[in-house]
Amino acid sequence: MKITLSLTLMLGALASHAQTPPAGAASAPPPPPPFTFFVTSTGGGQGASYGGLEGADAHCQKLAAAAGSPFKTWRAYLSTQGANAVNARDRIGKGPWTNVRGQVIARDVGHLHGDTLEQAQLGSNLTRNTALTEKGERPKAAGDTPNEHDIVTGSTPDGRAFSDGADKTCRNYTSDAEDGAVQLGHFDRTGGGNASWNSAHASRGCSQPKLVSTGGAGLLYCFAAN
């Protein structure tokens, strides 16, 4: 019995020693918070056509799930036109939004769009270095080969639908025709006259080659709405 007791005490001491980190050892950093924003690492492959908002949302959801965040409701940052037009800013939740590194993109919808003078002067944190994909990578920016800084939004600078008669959404994201147009933003905040992240200029058409020719790949912004 004494032998059994001694062996038990010895094993317990070894287990305790094994669980105690050596003196001076650095503790592992805490994991970043769950991400709630990303730029899609790939487009749908059919230009600006995603099968409408539902298909674009599904694309965001699929990429987020593959990156380990399947339990959020993901929304593509897109506005529509025509009857019952939808504003992109109204479908992405309230924020705050963080990228895969835990960096805050914007605190709320007003901060994201610069609704007030103070917010406009401060500006959101959506920049070339923070607008990362779900894989934690930066999309190809202006100056890279190929340049893919155009992001499909169909939105005005304040995140709303266009009210004029011109199509700025490639028929609400159902057309990949050579003609037509969709409004694009620049994730790197470079070029396009106003360097806007969400409304820099229109595309030359709706097809994949037309989006490529203006510096894009049919990529989307995705926000967690919950």
N, C-alpha and C positions, 0 to 999 in steps of 0.2 A: 504493500500500500504506500510506503514511503517513497518507493521508486516511482510509482505512478504519479504521486503528488509532485515530486521533483520534476518529472518530465513535463507535466502540465504547466508548472510555473515557468519552466524554461521556454516552452513553446509560446506562452503568453508574452514573455519578455521580448522574444524575437519578433513576434507580430507587432508589438508596440513600437519597437525600434524601426521596423520596416515602414510603418505608417508615419513616423516623425521625419519631416524634411530635414536635411542636413543644415547646420547653422550657416546663415548667410545666403541660403538658396532663395532666389527670387520667386515670388508667387506668380502664378499664371494670371495675366490680365483678364478682367471680366469680359465676357462676350459682348459685342455691340448689341444695342437694342434691335428688335425686329424692324426690318426696313419697311417703309410705307411709300416709297417712290422709286421709280427707275425709268430709264430709257430702254426700250426694247433692244436686245442685242441683235435682233433680226427682224426684218419686215415680213409681211405676209406673202411676198413674192408676186403679187398681182397689182403692183402699183398702189394707188390710193383705194383700191377696192378691197374691203374687208367683209363684205356682206352686211354693211350697215353697222350701227353702234354695237349691236349684239355680237357680231363677229369680231369686232375690234376688242371689246371687253374680254371675249373668250381667249383672244391671243395674249392679252395681258395676264389673264388667269393661268393659262398654260405655262407661260414662261416663269411666272412667280412660283407656281407649284414645283416646277423642275428645280428652282433655286432654293426650295425649302420653306416657302411661305404660302401654303395652299389654303389656309384657314381664314384669309381675309377676302373681302369683296373688292376686287380690283376693277377700276374703271379707266378706260382710255380717255385722255384729255382731248375731246372732240366736241365741236358744236355742229348742229345741223341747221338747215334752212327750210323755208316753206312753212306749210301749216304745222302748228304745234312744234315750232323750232325749239331746240334744246341748247342751252348755254353750257359750254364746257365747265365753267366755274361752279355750276349748280349741281354737278354730278360726281364730284370728286371727294365729297366729305368736307369736314371742317378743319382738318389738320390737328396738330402739326405733322409735317412730313419729313422723314429722314431717309437718307440713302443707305446702301448696304454697309457703309462704314460708320453709320451712326451720326453722320453730319446732318444738321438741320437744313433742309431746303427752304422751308417757309413755316412760320408759326401758324398762319391761318390764311384764309382766302384773300383777305385784304392785303396782307403782307406779300403774298405771292404776286398779286397784280398791282400793288402800289396804289390802292384806292384813295388814300388820303395823301396830303402833301408830305407829311412826315414819313409815311410808308414809301412813297415814291422816291424821296431823297435817300432813305436808308437802303431801299432796294432789297429784293429777295436774295437768297443765297444760291439760286440756281445759276451756276456758272460752268465754264469749261471744265473745271476741276471737280465739281460736285455732282454734275449730271451724269451719273454712272449707270451702267447697265445692271441688270439683275445678277450678273456674274461679277460685279465689282470692277468692271473694265470701263474705260472711257471710250465712247464712240469715236470714230475718225472725224477730226475737226478740220477747219480750214487750215490748209498747209499740209495736211496729211494726204496720202495717196491710197485710195481715192478719197476725196472730200465727201463726207456723208453727214454734214452738220444740219441739213434740212430735216425738220421734224414735222410730220403731218398734224395739223391742229384744226383747220377750217374755222379759225376764231379771230376776232378782233383783239387788239392789245389788252382790253379789259376782260377778255375771256368770254365774250358773248357772241351770239350768232350774227352774221351779216344780214342787214335788213334790206339791202338793195336787190335788184333783180338778177345780178350777175352770179353765176354759180361759183362758189368758193369752196365747195365740199366734194367735188366729183360725184354729183348726184347722191349726196349723203353717204359717200363711201361705198357705192355700189358699182362704180364705173372704172374700168381700166383702159378706156379708149385713148387714142392718140390725142384727141382734142379735149377740151374742158380744162378745168384748173382746180387746185386746192390750195388754200392758204397754208403757208409753212412758217415755222419758227426756227431760230438758230440756237441750238443748245449751248454753243460756245460764245454767244453774244457778240459775234463778229460779222460785219458786212451786212448787206441788204438794206442800206440806207438808214435804218433805225436800230439795227443790231438787236432786234427784239427776240426774246426766247420763244414767244408764241405767235408772233404775227409780223414776220420780216418781209415776205413777198409771196406772190402766187407762183405756182408751178407752170411749166410750159405745156403740160398735158396731164393726163391721169394714168398713163401706162407706166410700167416699171422703167423702160428706157427714158421716158420723159422726166421722171423724177430723178433718175441718175444724172441726166444732163444738166440739171440745175443744182446739183450738189447734195443729193440725198439717196436714200435707199428704202423709202416708205416706212421709216421708223416712227414709233409712237412714244408719247409720255404716258406712263401708267401711275395712277395714284390709288392708294388704299382708301376706300370710302368709309371704312369702319375701324 
